[in-house]
């Protein structure tokens, strides 16, 4: 009987270990201010802190890994139990992932150098200029869907900012907050840029691989909702001075 008990116990421990291995979530983000970025070789930002608070609630300690956007997106799309933040939920992406959030709201605009004197009345007018976008990002996806062929795709947003600063591109499609942080880090005067067209507002989420179990998605969503209701998410955004990016509860 004792041998049988030990065998059953070992099978239980092995089974529990396998189950844990199968349900451990790999968490990915990118270096893209202001929501998630790198400082002293570690991820920081309001979205990072929200995800970390969710982890605390769920008793998770997995490291948040930093990848270039295109690679992180591909890994999340192809690999089970993998998630990526902060991710814009576009019509194309909606059915390709499972979603937890929202994490934040962003206003997206076209920036130009003030010295260029570019004036846009419609989005169509921007087709007459070169436009910097993030490679594989929602900005590139959106403008391509609108028939844009004049896109300059960059791996990192600071590459587009630097190109705009030296006149290698005419316009830069990004959020209103991103240039404030990137310009400071790069020693570029933000006053040299101006908004010339407001494109849209976007809601950002945590995107999970589509095969991730629904009970795990529900646990993450419940933890996020509790953080919203108890004021934790508001405190995080206020700490960074980005209260305008706090999402409405949904």
C-alpha positions as a Markdown table, in Angstrom:
| # | Residue | x | y | z |
|---|---|---|---|---|
| 1 | Unk | 0.0 | 0.0 | 0.0 |
| 2 | Unk | 2.8 | 2.4 | 0.9 |
| 3 | Unk | 4.5 | 1.7 | -2.5 |
| 4 | Unk | 1.2 | 2.4 | -4.3 |
| 5 | Unk | 0.7 | 5.6 | -2.3 |
| 6 | Unk | 4.2 | 6.8 | -3.3 |
| 7 | Unk | 3.6 | 6.0 | -7.0 |
| 8 | Unk | 0.3 | 7.9 | -7.0 |
| 9 | Unk | 2.0 | 10.8 | -5.2 |
| 10 | Unk | 4.8 | 10.9 | -7.8 |
| 11 | Unk | 2.3 | 10.8 | -10.7 |
| 12 | Unk | 0.4 | 13.7 | -9.1 |
| 13 | Unk | 3.6 | 15.8 | -8.7 |
| 14 | Unk | 4.7 | 15.1 | -12.2 |
| 15 | Unk | 1.2 | 15.8 | -13.6 |
| 16 | Unk | 1.0 | 19.1 | -11.6 |
| 17 | Unk | 4.5 | 20.1 | -12.9 |
| 18 | Unk | 3.4 | 19.4 | -16.5 |
| 19 | Unk | 0.2 | 21.4 | -16.0 |
| 20 | Unk | 2.2 | 24.3 | -14.6 |
| 21 | Unk | 4.6 | 24.1 | -17.6 |
| 22 | Unk | 1.7 | 24.1 | -20.0 |
| 23 | Unk | 0.0 | 27.1 | -18.4 |
| 24 | Unk | 3.0 | 29.4 | -17.6 |
| 25 | Unk | 2.5 | 32.5 | -19.7 |
| 26 | Unk | 5.5 | 34.0 | -21.5 |
| 27 | Unk | 5.1 | 37.8 | -21.3 |
| 28 | Unk | 6.6 | 40.0 | -24.0 |
| 29 | Unk | 6.8 | 43.7 | -24.5 |
| 30 | Unk | 8.9 | 46.2 | -26.6 |
| 31 | Unk | 10.9 | 49.3 | -26.1 |
| 32 | Unk | 8.3 | 51.9 | -27.2 |
| 33 | Unk | 7.6 | 54.9 | -24.9 |
| 34 | Unk | 5.6 | 56.0 | -23.1 |
| 35 | Unk | 3.7 | 52.8 | -22.0 |
| 36 | Unk | 6.5 | 50.3 | -22.1 |
| 37 | Unk | 10.2 | 51.1 | -22.5 |
| 38 | Unk | 13.6 | 50.2 | -21.3 |
| 39 | Unk | 15.5 | 51.9 | -18.5 |
| 40 | Unk | 18.7 | 50.5 | -16.9 |
| 41 | Unk | 18.2 | 47.3 | -18.9 |
| 42 | Unk | 14.8 | 46.5 | -17.6 |
| 43 | Unk | 11.2 | 47.2 | -18.7 |
| 44 | Unk | 9.4 | 50.2 | -17.1 |
| 45 | Unk | 6.4 | 52.3 | -17.8 |
| 46 | Unk | 2.7 | 52.4 | -16.8 |
| 47 | Unk | 1.7 | 49.4 | -18.9 |
| 48 | Unk | 4.6 | 47.4 | -17.4 |
| 49 | Unk | 3.6 | 48.3 | -13.9 |
| 50 | Unk | -0.1 | 47.3 | -14.6 |
| 51 | Unk | 1.0 | 43.9 | -16.0 |
| 52 | Unk | 3.3 | 43.5 | -12.9 |
| 53 | Unk | 0.4 | 44.2 | -10.6 |
| 54 | Unk | -1.7 | 41.6 | -12.5 |
| 55 | Unk | 1.1 | 39.1 | -12.0 |
| 56 | Unk | 1.1 | 39.9 | -8.2 |
| 57 | Unk | -2.6 | 39.2 | -8.0 |
| 58 | Unk | -2.2 | 35.9 | -9.8 |
| 59 | Unk | 0.9 | 34.9 | -7.9 |
| 60 | Unk | 3.1 | 34.9 | -11.1 |
| 61 | Unk | 6.7 | 35.8 | -11.1 |
| 62 | Unk | 7.7 | 35.3 | -14.7 |
| 63 | Unk | 10.1 | 37.9 | -16.2 |
| 64 | Unk | 8.8 | 40.3 | -18.7 |
| 65 | Unk | 10.9 | 39.9 | -21.8 |
| 66 | Unk | 11.8 | 42.7 | -24.2 |
| 67 | Unk | 11.9 | 42.0 | -28.0 |
| 68 | Unk | 11.7 | 44.1 | -31.1 |
| 69 | Unk | 8.0 | 44.5 | -32.0 |
| 70 | Unk | 7.9 | 42.4 | -35.2 |
| 71 | Unk | 9.6 | 39.4 | -33.5 |
| 72 | Unk | 7.4 | 39.7 | -30.3 |
| 73 | Unk | 4.3 | 39.9 | -32.5 |
| 74 | Unk | 5.3 | 36.8 | -34.4 |
| 75 | Unk | 6.1 | 34.8 | -31.3 |
| 76 | Unk | 2.8 | 35.7 | -29.7 |
| 77 | Unk | 0.9 | 34.8 | -32.9 |
| 78 | Unk | 2.6 | 31.4 | -33.3 |
| 79 | Unk | 3.4 | 30.3 | -29.7 |
| 80 | Unk | 0.8 | 29.1 | -27.2 |
| 81 | Unk | 0.7 | 30.7 | -23.8 |
| 82 | Unk | 2.5 | 33.8 | -25.0 |
| 83 | Unk | 1.2 | 37.4 | -24.6 |
| 84 | Unk | 2.3 | 40.8 | -25.8 |
| 85 | Unk | 1.6 | 44.3 | -24.6 |
| 86 | Unk | 0.8 | 47.1 | -25.3 |
| 87 | Unk | -1.0 | 46.0 | -28.4 |
| 88 | Unk | -3.6 | 47.9 | -30.5 |
| 89 | Unk | -6.7 | 45.9 | -31.1 |
| 90 | Unk | -7.3 | 46.5 | -34.8 |
| 91 | Unk | -10.1 | 44.8 | -36.9 |
| 92 | Unk | -7.5 | 42.6 | -38.6 |
| 93 | Unk | -6.0 | 41.5 | -35.3 |
| 94 | Unk | -9.2 | 41.0 | -33.2 |
| 95 | Unk | -9.8 | 37.4 | -34.3 |
| 96 | Unk | -6.1 | 36.5 | -34.3 |
| 97 | Unk | -5.6 | 36.8 | -30.6 |
| 98 | Unk | -7.4 | 36.7 | -27.2 |
| 99 | Unk | -7.5 | 40.0 | -25.4 |
| 100 | Unk | -7.2 | 41.4 | -21.8 |
| 101 | Unk | -7.7 | 45.0 | -21.1 |
| 102 | Unk | -7.9 | 47.8 | -22.0 |
| 103 | Unk | -4.5 | 49.0 | -20.8 |
| 104 | Unk | -4.5 | 52.5 | -22.2 |
| 105 | Unk | -5.8 | 54.9 | -24.8 |
| 106 | Unk | -3.6 | 56.7 | -27.3 |
| 107 | Unk | -4.2 | 59.6 | -29.7 |
| 108 | Unk | -2.3 | 59.1 | -33.0 |
| 109 | Unk | -1.2 | 62.0 | -35.2 |
| 110 | Unk | 1.1 | 62.9 | -38.0 |
| 111 | Unk | 4.0 | 65.0 | -36.9 |
| 112 | Unk | 6.1 | 67.3 | -39.2 |
| 113 | Unk | 9.1 | 69.5 | -38.7 |
| 114 | Unk | 7.9 | 73.1 | -38.2 |
| 115 | Unk | 10.4 | 74.3 | -40.7 |
| 116 | Unk | 8.7 | 72.1 | -43.4 |
| 117 | Unk | 5.5 | 74.2 | -43.2 |
| 118 | Unk | 3.5 | 71.1 | -44.2 |
| 119 | Unk | -0.3 | 71.6 | -44.0 |
| 120 | Unk | -2.8 | 68.7 | -44.3 |
| 121 | Unk | -6.5 | 69.1 | -44.7 |
| 122 | Unk | -7.2 | 65.4 | -45.1 |
| 123 | Unk | -5.4 | 62.1 | -44.6 |
| 124 | Unk | -5.2 | 61.7 | -48.4 |
| 125 | Unk | -3.0 | 64.8 | -48.5 |
| 126 | Unk | -0.3 | 62.9 | -46.6 |
| 127 | Unk | 0.1 | 60.6 | -49.6 |
| 128 | Unk | 2.1 | 63.4 | -51.2 |
| 129 | Unk | 4.8 | 63.0 | -48.5 |
| 130 | Unk | 7.0 | 60.2 | -47.1 |
| 131 | Unk | 5.6 | 58.9 | -43.8 |
| 132 | Unk | 7.6 | 57.2 | -41.0 |
| 133 | Unk | 5.9 | 54.3 | -39.4 |
| 134 | Unk | 6.8 | 51.4 | -37.1 |
| 135 | Unk | 7.7 | 48.2 | -39.1 |
| 136 | Unk | 5.0 | 45.6 | -38.5 |
| 137 | Unk | 3.1 | 48.0 | -36.2 |
| 138 | Unk | -0.5 | 49.2 | -36.2 |
| 139 | Unk | 0.5 | 52.5 | -37.9 |
| 140 | Unk | 2.0 | 50.7 | -40.9 |
| 141 | Unk | -1.0 | 48.3 | -41.1 |
| 142 | Unk | -3.5 | 51.2 | -41.0 |
| 143 | Unk | -1.9 | 53.3 | -43.6 |
| 144 | Unk | -1.4 | 50.4 | -46.0 |
| 145 | Unk | -5.1 | 49.6 | -45.6 |
| 146 | Unk | -5.7 | 53.2 | -46.8 |
| 147 | Unk | -3.7 | 52.8 | -49.9 |
| 148 | Unk | -0.4 | 54.4 | -48.7 |
| 149 | Unk | 2.7 | 53.3 | -50.7 |
| 150 | Unk | 5.0 | 56.1 | -49.5 |
| 151 | Unk | 5.8 | 54.6 | -46.1 |
| 152 | Unk | 9.3 | 54.5 | -44.5 |
| 153 | Unk | 9.2 | 51.6 | -42.0 |
| 154 | Unk | 11.6 | 51.6 | -39.0 |
| 155 | Unk | 12.3 | 48.9 | -36.4 |
| 156 | Unk | 12.2 | 51.5 | -33.5 |
| 157 | Unk | 10.2 | 54.7 | -33.2 |
| 158 | Unk | 13.3 | 56.8 | -32.4 |
| 159 | Unk | 14.7 | 55.9 | -35.8 |
| 160 | Unk | 11.7 | 57.7 | -37.4 |
| 161 | Unk | 12.0 | 60.6 | -35.1 |
| 162 | Unk | 15.7 | 61.1 | -36.0 |
| 163 | Unk | 14.9 | 60.8 | -39.7 |
| 164 | Unk | 12.2 | 63.5 | -39.3 |
| 165 | Unk | 14.6 | 65.7 | -37.4 |
| 166 | Unk | 17.2 | 65.6 | -40.3 |
| 167 | Unk | 14.7 | 65.8 | -43.1 |
| 168 | Unk | 14.9 | 62.2 | -44.4 |
| 169 | Unk | 11.2 | 61.8 | -44.0 |
| 170 | Unk | 8.4 | 64.4 | -44.2 |
| 171 | Unk | 5.9 | 63.0 | -41.7 |
| 172 | Unk | 5.9 | 60.7 | -38.7 |
| 173 | Unk | 2.9 | 58.7 | -37.6 |
| 174 | Unk | 2.9 | 58.1 | -33.9 |
| 175 | Unk | 1.1 | 58.8 | -30.6 |
| 176 | Unk | 1.1 | 62.3 | -29.1 |
| 177 | Unk | 3.1 | 61.3 | -26.0 |
| 178 | Unk | 5.9 | 59.1 | -27.6 |
| 179 | Unk | 7.9 | 62.1 | -29.0 |
| 180 | Unk | 8.1 | 63.8 | -25.7 |
| 181 | Unk | 10.1 | 61.0 | -24.1 |
| 182 | Unk | 12.1 | 60.0 | -27.2 |
| 183 | Unk | 13.2 | 63.6 | -27.9 |
| 184 | Unk | 14.4 | 64.0 | -24.4 |
| 185 | Unk | 16.5 | 60.8 | -24.5 |
| 186 | Unk | 17.9 | 61.8 | -27.9 |
| 187 | Unk | 18.7 | 65.4 | -27.1 |
| 188 | Unk | 16.3 | 66.6 | -29.8 |
| 189 | Unk | 14.2 | 69.8 | -29.2 |
| 190 | Unk | 10.5 | 68.7 | -29.3 |
| 191 | Unk | 9.6 | 72.2 | -30.2 |
| 192 | Unk | 11.0 | 71.5 | -33.7 |
| 193 | Unk | 8.0 | 69.2 | -34.4 |
| 194 | Unk | 4.3 | 70.0 | -34.7 |
| 195 | Unk | 1.1 | 68.0 | -35.1 |
| 196 | Unk | -0.3 | 68.5 | -38.6 |
| 197 | Unk | -3.1 | 65.9 | -38.6 |
| 198 | Unk | -5.0 | 63.9 | -36.0 |
| 199 | Unk | -5.7 | 60.4 | -37.4 |
| 200 | Unk | -7.5 | 58.4 | -34.6 |
| 201 | Unk | -7.6 | 57.2 | -31.1 |
| 202 | Unk | -6.6 | 53.7 | -30.3 |
| 203 | Unk | -7.2 | 51.3 | -27.4 |
| 204 | Unk | -4.3 | 49.1 | -26.3 |
| 205 | Unk | -4.5 | 45.7 | -24.7 |
| 206 | Unk | -2.6 | 42.6 | -23.7 |
| 207 | Unk | -2.8 | 40.2 | -26.7 |
| 208 | Unk | -2.6 | 36.5 | -26.0 |
| 209 | Unk | -1.9 | 33.7 | -28.4 |
| 210 | Unk | -5.3 | 32.4 | -29.6 |
| 211 | Unk | -4.8 | 28.9 | -28.1 |
| 212 | Unk | -4.4 | 30.2 | -24.6 |
| 213 | Unk | -7.0 | 28.6 | -22.3 |
| 214 | Unk | -10.1 | 30.8 | -21.7 |
| 215 | Unk | -9.9 | 30.2 | -17.9 |
| 216 | Unk | -6.4 | 31.9 | -17.9 |
| 217 | Unk | -7.7 | 34.8 | -20.0 |
| 218 | Unk | -10.6 | 35.2 | -17.6 |
| 219 | Unk | -8.2 | 35.3 | -14.6 |
| 220 | Unk | -6.0 | 37.9 | -16.2 |
| 221 | Unk | -9.1 | 40.0 | -17.1 |
| 222 | Unk | -10.6 | 39.7 | -13.6 |
| 223 | Unk | -7.3 | 40.9 | -12.0 |
| 224 | Unk | -7.0 | 43.8 | -14.4 |
| 225 | Unk | -10.6 | 44.8 | -13.7 |
| 226 | Unk | -10.0 | 44.7 | -9.9 |
| 227 | Unk | -6.9 | 47.0 | -10.3 |
| 228 | Unk | -9.1 | 49.4 | -12.2 |
| 229 | Unk | -11.9 | 49.5 | -9.7 |
| 230 | Unk | -9.6 | 49.9 | -6.6 |
| 231 | Unk | -7.7 | 52.8 | -8.2 |
| 232 | Unk | -4.4 | 51.1 | -8.7 |
| 233 | Unk | -4.4 | 51.8 | -12.5 |
| 234 | Unk | -5.2 | 55.5 | -12.0 |
| 235 | Unk | -2.4 | 55.9 | -9.5 |
| 236 | Unk | 0.1 | 54.3 | -11.9 |
| 237 | Unk | -0.9 | 56.7 | -14.8 |
| 238 | Unk | -0.9 | 59.7 | -12.5 |
| 239 | Unk | 2.6 | 58.8 | -11.2 |
| 240 | Unk | 3.9 | 59.0 | -14.8 |
| 241 | Unk | 1.9 | 62.1 | -15.6 |
| 242 | Unk | -0.1 | 60.3 | -18.3 |
| 243 | Unk | -3.6 | 60.6 | -16.8 |
| 244 | Unk | -5.0 | 61.3 | -20.3 |
| 245 | Unk | -4.0 | 57.8 | -21.4 |
| 246 | Unk | -5.9 | 56.0 | -18.7 |
| 247 | Unk | -8.5 | 53.8 | -20.4 |
| 248 | Unk | -12.2 | 53.9 | -19.8 |
| 249 | Unk | -13.5 | 50.8 | -18.0 |
| 250 | Unk | -15.0 | 48.2 | -20.4 |
